[in-house]
Amino acid sequence: MSKPYYDPSKDFDELFKNEFKEGAQADAEQSGAKPGSDGDKTSEFNFDIKPEELESYLNRYVIGQEEAIEVIATKVCTHFNRMNIEHQIPEDEKILGNIKSNMLLIGPTGVGKTYIIKLIAKRIGVPFVKADATKFSETGYVGGDVEDLVREMVHEADGDIHRAEYGIIYLDEIDKIAATGSSSGPDVSRSGVQRNLLKLMEDAEVDLKTPHDLASQVEAAMEAQRTGKVSRKKISTRNILFIVSGAFGELDNIINKRMNRQPIGFGKDKAVNREKQDTLKQVRTEDLIEFGFESEFIGRLPVTIVLNDLKEEGLYRILKSQYSTVVLGKKMDFRAYGIDMEFKDDALRILASRAYHEKTGARGLLSVFEKTLIKFEKTLPSTDVKKLVVDKATVDDPSEVLKKLLLNDNIKGFQKNFLLEHGIYLDFEKEALEQVQEKARNEGKSIRQVCQDLFHDYPYALQLMNQDHFTIPAEAVMKPQEYIDEYVRQNYKSDQS
């Protein structure tokens, strides 16, 4: 049995696996320690990646966020490298208190906030949990739901509690839990979520088993009956890195107000849009408090990073990158059916322009790709087409291009069968092809069936004339029998003379 096709340059996950051999897990293997072993439990976290190395890695996959990546890469590396040194410091010399580089990422949807953090977690090999802060907006103030994030970290670490204590928790849409100043309603919940989260973000102990979990209670009772005591497994959040993010839609107005730069007059909207990116980069703690966050919560997020909005050129650069998940992903979709894809530069520019007008950042790229190529993805697997070239014509009028592809595929299929059965290659003039296609559409038949109906008597006539190659003109499609009869009469007489 032949091996399935595999191209590592097109397999996004393999890019991570093959390019880098360092990271937490690799270091554990080199040191002889295994995750979850009873040996030196810190050996699997011999993190030695330098900020510039991680920065370079991220810039391969993320476009247009160089300034943000510089800060993120530096603080992440410092966080994990600091763990190494802290394990080596004697207890009496350790610093009291725990200052972590928890981060707040500010930026509109689709600029790569989640993508960056996923890349980091995969690169350094630590457990990663991602959730939306809105998940806790209704019940967080009455229970310990936010602690489920930490418990999920253990699941991501395959049950290894120690590994889970060195992971990354990422909370998106954090701006949605900002209070609006009212003392009742949903804002009570939002403030409660903030208070529960700030406990976790510093240094807390979380029970692995939840009190309201019936299965956990039964298991604990059986353990107590068997051993005479109940052991409570806990997870420390001391070394877990917390990263939160949000779009913060109205934050720039708060900053403008503080800086006395609120635009006035007819040009207000234009001025705000033009300066919004620079305005957000002037954010201070007081602005975030006025936005609706408690000072203690913001105090647990010492690193604030503003990401750039993606313009049309940035979206185009994403598509042109050899690591573009959008392009590679779509190629893999078609590769699943044995179809190669090639994207021309003019097509990528048009798609980037359309995505920009979607106003959803890089997510818009996925949307326009699907809209443009969905009919090809549905139809081509049922044909013999093995390559699709996506050019300007394809994105401008996908229906017309698909129609031509199907015509060409059907005609080639008919030509192949005709040649194999009768030893004669039938060619078609352009106008003849168009008429065959129109006839198929009007009669509700396939193009192959129409050709078989039209030219079923041609093999005998062409063999009589010793023809091994014959071109079908438009007239033959309109009146197939009359045309071939007349052709035989004229050419047979000339041959005999």
C-alpha positions in Angstrom: 0.0 0.0 0.0 1.4 3.4 -1.0 1.9 6.0 1.7 -0.5 8.9 1.8 0.7 12.2 0.5 2.5 14.3 3.0 4.0 17.7 2.6 5.5 19.2 5.8 5.6 22.7 4.4 1.8 22.6 4.2 1.2 20.9 7.5 1.0 23.8 10.0 1.4 21.7 13.1 4.5 20.0 11.7 6.1 23.5 11.4 6.1 23.7 15.2 7.3 20.1 15.7 10.2 20.1 13.3 11.6 23.6 13.5 12.2 23.7 17.3 13.4 20.9 19.6 13.8 23.0 22.7 11.0 23.8 25.1 9.8 22.3 28.3 9.2 18.8 27.2 12.4 18.5 25.2 14.4 19.8 28.2 12.7 17.2 30.4 13.8 14.4 28.0 17.3 15.6 27.8 17.6 15.7 31.6 16.1 12.2 31.9 13.0 13.4 33.8 9.5 12.4 32.7 6.5 14.6 33.3 4.7 13.4 36.4 7.7 11.4 37.7 8.7 11.4 41.3 12.2 12.6 40.5 13.3 16.2 40.1 10.0 17.8 39.4 11.5 21.0 38.1 13.7 19.4 35.5 11.0 19.4 32.8 10.8 23.2 33.1 14.4 24.0 32.3 13.2 26.8 30.2 16.1 28.6 28.4 14.5 30.3 25.4 15.8 33.9 25.1 13.4 36.8 24.3 14.9 37.5 20.9 14.5 33.8 19.9 10.8 33.8 20.9 10.3 37.2 19.2 11.8 35.9 16.0 9.6 32.8 16.1 6.4 34.8 16.7 7.2 37.3 13.9 7.2 34.4 11.4 3.6 33.7 12.0 2.1 37.0 13.1 2.1 40.0 10.8 1.9 43.7 11.8 2.4 43.3 15.5 6.1 43.7 15.9 6.0 46.2 18.8 3.5 44.1 20.8 5.4 40.9 20.1 8.6 42.4 21.4 7.0 43.1 24.8 5.0 39.8 25.0 8.0 37.6 24.1 10.3 39.4 26.5 7.9 39.1 29.5 7.0 35.5 28.8 10.6 34.5 28.6 11.4 36.4 31.8 8.5 34.8 33.6 9.6 31.2 32.8 13.3 31.8 33.1 12.7 33.4 36.5 11.1 30.1 37.6 14.3 28.3 36.9 16.4 30.7 39.0 13.9 30.8 41.8 14.1 27.0 42.2 17.8 27.4 42.8 17.6 30.1 45.4 17.6 29.0 49.1 14.3 29.5 50.9 15.8 32.1 53.2 17.0 34.2 50.3 13.8 34.2 48.3 11.8 37.4 47.8 8.7 37.7 49.8 5.6 38.1 47.6 5.1 36.9 44.1 5.2 39.4 41.2 4.2 37.8 37.9 4.2 39.3 34.4 0.5 38.8 34.0 -0.6 40.7 30.8 -3.5 42.8 29.5 -3.8 42.8 25.7 -5.8 45.5 24.1 -6.8 45.3 20.4 -9.8 44.9 18.1 -11.0 41.5 17.0 -9.0 39.5 14.5 -5.6 41.1 15.1 -4.0 37.9 16.5 -4.3 38.2 20.3 -5.4 34.6 20.9 -3.1 33.3 18.1 0.0 34.8 19.6 -0.7 33.2 23.0 -1.4 29.8 21.4 1.8 30.0 19.5 3.7 30.8 22.6 2.2 27.9 24.6 2.9 25.5 21.8 6.4 26.7 21.3 7.5 26.4 25.0 5.5 23.3 25.6 3.3 24.3 28.6 -0.4 23.5 29.2 -2.7 26.2 27.9 -6.3 27.0 28.7 -8.4 29.6 26.9 -11.9 30.9 27.8 -14.1 33.9 27.4 -14.6 36.0 30.4 -18.3 36.4 29.6 -18.7 32.7 30.5 -18.5 33.8 34.2 -20.5 37.0 34.0 -23.7 35.6 35.4 -22.5 33.2 38.2 -19.0 34.1 39.1 -20.0 36.2 42.1 -21.8 33.4 43.9 -19.4 30.5 43.3 -16.0 29.4 42.3 -16.6 28.9 38.6 -13.4 30.8 37.7 -11.4 28.1 39.5 -12.6 25.6 36.8 -10.0 27.3 34.6 -7.3 26.0 36.9 -8.8 22.6 37.1 -9.0 22.5 33.3 -5.2 23.2 33.3 -4.7 19.8 35.0 -6.7 18.2 32.2 -4.6 19.9 29.6 -1.5 18.6 31.5 -2.8 15.0 31.2 -3.4 14.9 34.9 0.0 16.1 35.9 -0.7 18.6 38.6 2.9 19.9 38.7 3.0 20.6 35.0 -0.4 22.3 35.3 1.1 24.7 37.8 3.4 26.1 35.1 0.9 26.7 32.4 -0.8 29.7 30.8 -4.4 30.8 31.3 -5.8 33.1 28.6 -9.1 35.0 29.1 -10.6 36.8 26.2 -13.3 39.5 26.2 -12.1 40.7 29.6 -13.6 44.1 28.8 -17.0 42.5 29.1 -16.7 42.1 32.8 -16.0 45.8 33.5 -18.6 47.3 35.8 -20.6 50.3 34.5 -21.2 52.0 37.8 -24.6 50.6 38.8 -25.0 48.8 42.1 -27.3 46.1 41.0 -28.0 43.8 38.1 -25.2 42.3 36.0 -22.5 44.7 37.3 -22.6 42.8 40.6 -21.7 39.7 38.8 -18.9 41.5 36.8 -17.3 42.9 40.0 -17.5 39.5 41.5 -15.8 37.8 38.6 -13.0 40.4 38.9 -12.5 39.7 42.6 -12.5 35.9 42.1 -10.0 36.2 39.2 -7.6 38.5 41.1 -7.2 35.9 43.8 -6.2 33.3 41.2 -3.9 35.7 39.3 -1.6 36.1 42.3 -1.1 33.0 44.5 -4.0 30.8 45.3 -4.6 27.1 46.2 -7.4 25.5 44.2 -9.0 22.2 45.1 -8.7 19.7 42.3 -12.1 18.3 43.2 -15.1 20.6 43.4 -17.4 20.3 46.4 -20.5 20.1 44.3 -19.1 17.3 42.1 -21.1 14.2 43.2 -18.5 11.8 41.7 -15.7 13.5 43.6 -17.7 13.2 46.9 -18.3 9.5 46.3 -14.6 9.0 45.5 -13.5 10.9 48.6 -15.9 8.8 50.8 -14.5 5.6 49.4 -10.9 6.8 49.9 -11.8 7.7 53.5 -13.3 4.3 54.2 -10.3 2.6 52.7 -7.5 4.6 54.2 -9.1 6.3 57.2 -8.2 9.8 55.9 -9.1 12.1 53.0 -6.4 13.6 50.9 -7.2 16.9 49.2 -5.2 17.6 46.0 -4.6 21.2 45.4 -3.2 23.2 42.5 -1.1 26.3 43.1 -1.5 29.3 40.8 1.7 30.9 42.0 3.5 30.2 38.7 0.6 30.1 36.3 0.8 33.0 33.8 -2.5 34.9 33.3 -3.0 36.8 30.1 -6.3 38.6 29.5 -7.5 40.5 26.4 -10.3 42.6 25.0 -11.3 45.1 22.3 -12.1 47.9 24.8 -14.3 49.8 22.4 -14.8 53.0 24.3 -11.5 53.1 26.2 -10.0 55.7 23.7 -12.8 58.2 24.7 -11.8 57.9 28.3 -8.1 58.5 27.5 -9.0 61.4 25.2 -11.0 63.0 27.9 -8.1 62.6 30.4 -5.6 64.1 27.9 -8.0 67.0 27.0 -7.8 65.9 23.3 -11.4 65.2 22.7 -12.1 66.2 19.1 -15.0 68.6 18.4 -16.9 69.8 15.4 -17.8 68.1 12.1 -14.5 66.2 11.9 -15.0 64.4 15.2 -15.5 60.9 13.9 -12.7 61.1 11.4 -10.2 62.5 14.0 -11.1 59.8 16.5 -10.5 57.0 13.9 -7.3 58.5 12.8 -5.8 58.8 16.3 -7.4 55.8 18.1 -4.4 53.6 17.8 -2.0 56.2 19.2 -4.6 57.1 21.9 -4.9 53.6 23.2 -1.1 53.4 23.6 -1.4 56.2 26.1 -3.6 54.1 28.4 -3.0 54.3 32.2 -4.3 52.5 35.2 -6.7 55.3 36.0 -8.3 54.9 32.5 -8.9 51.2 33.1 -10.4 51.9 36.5 -12.8 54.5 35.0 -13.6 51.9 32.3 -15.0 49.7 35.0 -12.2 47.6 36.5 -11.3 47.5 40.2 -7.9 48.8 41.1 -6.9 45.5 42.7 -7.7 43.6 39.5 -5.7 46.0 37.3 -2.9 45.7 39.9 -2.6 42.0 39.0 -1.9 42.9 35.4 1.3 44.9 35.4 2.0 44.5 31.7 -0.4 46.3 29.3 0.1 45.9 25.5 -1.8 47.5 22.7 -2.0 45.6 19.4 -2.3 47.3 16.0 -5.4 47.2 13.9 -4.8 45.3 10.7 -4.9 47.4 7.5 -5.4 46.0 4.0 -1.6 45.7 3.4 -1.2 43.8 6.7 -3.9 41.3 5.6 -2.1 40.9 2.3 1.2 40.2 4.0 -0.5 37.5 6.1 -1.7 35.7 3.0 1.8 36.0 1.4 3.5 34.5 4.4 4.8 31.0 3.9 3.3 30.2 7.3 -0.2 31.6 6.5 -2.7 29.4 8.3 -5.5 30.7 6.0 -3.7 29.7 2.7 -2.2 26.5 4.1 -5.5 25.5 5.6 -7.4 26.0 2.4 -4.7 24.1 0.5 -5.1 21.2 2.9 -8.9 21.3 2.5 -8.5 20.7 -1.3 -5.5 18.3 -0.7 -8.0 16.1 1.1 -9.6 15.4 -2.3 -6.3 15.1 -4.2 -6.5 18.6 -5.6 -3.5 21.0 -5.7 -4.1 24.7 -5.2 -2.0 27.7 -6.4 -2.8 31.2 -5.4 -1.7 34.0 -7.7 -0.6 37.4 -6.2 -3.4 39.4 -7.9 -6.0 37.1 -6.3 -4.5 37.4 -2.8 -4.6 41.2 -3.1 -8.3 41.2 -4.0 -9.1 38.8 -1.1 -7.1 40.9 1.3 -9.1 44.0 0.2 -12.4 42.3 0.7 -11.3 41.0 4.1 -10.4 44.5 5.2 -13.9 45.7 4.4 -15.3 43.0 6.6 -13.8 44.9 9.5 -13.1 41.7 11.5 -9.3 41.7 11.1 -7.7 38.4 10.1 -11.0 36.6 10.7 -12.3 38.3 7.6 -9.7 36.4 5.5 -11.4 33.1 6.5 -14.8 34.5 5.6 -13.8 35.8 2.1 -11.9 32.6 1.3 -14.9 30.5 2.1 -17.3 32.7 0.1 -15.0 32.6 -2.9 -14.1 28.9 -2.9 -17.0 27.0 -1.4 -18.6 26.0 -4.7 -15.2 24.8 -6.0 -14.7 22.8 -2.7 -18.2 21.2 -3.2 -18.0 20.4 -6.9 -14.4 19.6 -7.9 -14.0 16.5 -5.7 -16.6 14.8 -8.0 -14.5 15.6 -11.1 -11.1 14.6 -12.5 -9.7 18.1 -11.8 -6.4 17.8 -10.0 -5.3 21.4 -9.8 -7.1 24.7 -9.1 -5.3 28.0 -9.9 -6.9 30.8 -8.0 -6.2 34.0 -9.9 -8.0 37.3 -10.5 -10.6 35.8 -12.7 -11.4 33.1 -10.1 -12.1 35.6 -7.3 -13.9 38.1 -9.6 -16.3 35.6 -11.1 -16.0 32.2 -9.4 -19.2 30.8 -11.0 -17.9 31.5 -14.5 -14.5 30.0 -13.8 -16.1 26.9 -12.2 -18.3 26.5 -15.2 -15.3 26.5 -17.5 -13.5 24.0 -15.3 -16.4 21.7 -15.4 -16.8 22.0 -19.2 -13.1 21.3 -19.6 -13.2 18.3 -17.3 -16.3 16.8 -18.9 -14.9 17.3 -22.4 -11.6 15.7 -21.5 -13.5 12.8 -20.0 -15.4 12.3 -23.2 -12.3 12.8 -25.4 -10.5 10.2 -23.3 -13.2 7.6 -23.6 -13.7 8.3 -27.4 -10.0 7.8 -28.0 -9.8 4.6 -26.0 -12.9 3.1 -27.6 -12.4 4.2 -31.2 -8.8 5.3 -31.6 -9.8 8.8 -32.7 -9.1 12.0 -30.8 -11.9 14.5 -31.0 -11.0 18.2 -30.7 -13.5 21.0 -30.3 -13.6 24.6 -31.5 -14.3 27.2 -28.8 -17.7 28.1 -30.2 -18.6 24.4 -30.3 -17.7 24.0 -26.6 -19.9 26.9 -25.7 -22.8 25.4 -27.6 -22.3 22.0 -26.0 -22.4 23.6 -22.6 -25.5 25.6 -23.4 -27.2 22.5 -24.8 -26.4 20.6 -21.6 -27.8 23.3 -19.4 -31.0 23.6 -21.5 -31.6 19.8 -21.5 -30.6 19.2 -17.9 -27.9 16.7 -18.9 -24.2 16.3 -18.3 -21.8 17.5 -20.9 -20.5 14.0 -21.4 -24.1 12.7 -22.0 -24.8 15.5 -24.5 -21.5 14.7 -26.4 -22.4 11.0 -26.5 -25.9 11.8 -27.8 -24.6 14.2 -30.5 -21.6 12.2 -31.8 -22.5 8.5 -31.3 -22.5 7.9 -35.1 -19.2 9.6 -35.8 -16.8 6.7 -35.0 -17.9 4.7 -38.1 -17.8 7.7 -40.4 -14.4 8.8 -39.2 -12.9 5.3 -39.4 -14.3 5.0 -43.0 -12.3 8.2 -43.7 -9.2 6.8 -41.9 -9.3 9.7 -39.5 -7.4 9.5 -36.2 -8.0 13.2 -35.3 -11.0 15.3 -35.9 -12.1 18.8 -34.9 -15.8 19.4 -34.0 -17.0 22.8 -35.3 -20.0 24.7 -34.1 -22.1 23.4 -37.0 -21.6 19.8 -36.0 -23.2 20.6 -32.6 -26.2 22.3 -34.2 -26.7 19.5 -36.8 -24.5 16.6 -36.0 -25.9 14.0 -38.4 -26.2 16.4 -41.4 -22.7 17.7 -40.8 -21.0 14.3 -40.7 -23.0 13.0 -43.7 -22.0 16.0 -45.7 -18.3 15.7 -44.5 -18.2 12.1 -45.6 -19.7 12.8 -49.1 -17.3 15.6 -49.8 -14.1 14.0 -48.5 -14.9 10.5 -49.6 -15.3 11.6 -53.3 -12.1 13.5 -53.1 -10.3 10.6 -51.7 -11.6 8.3 -54.4 -10.6 10.7 -57.2 
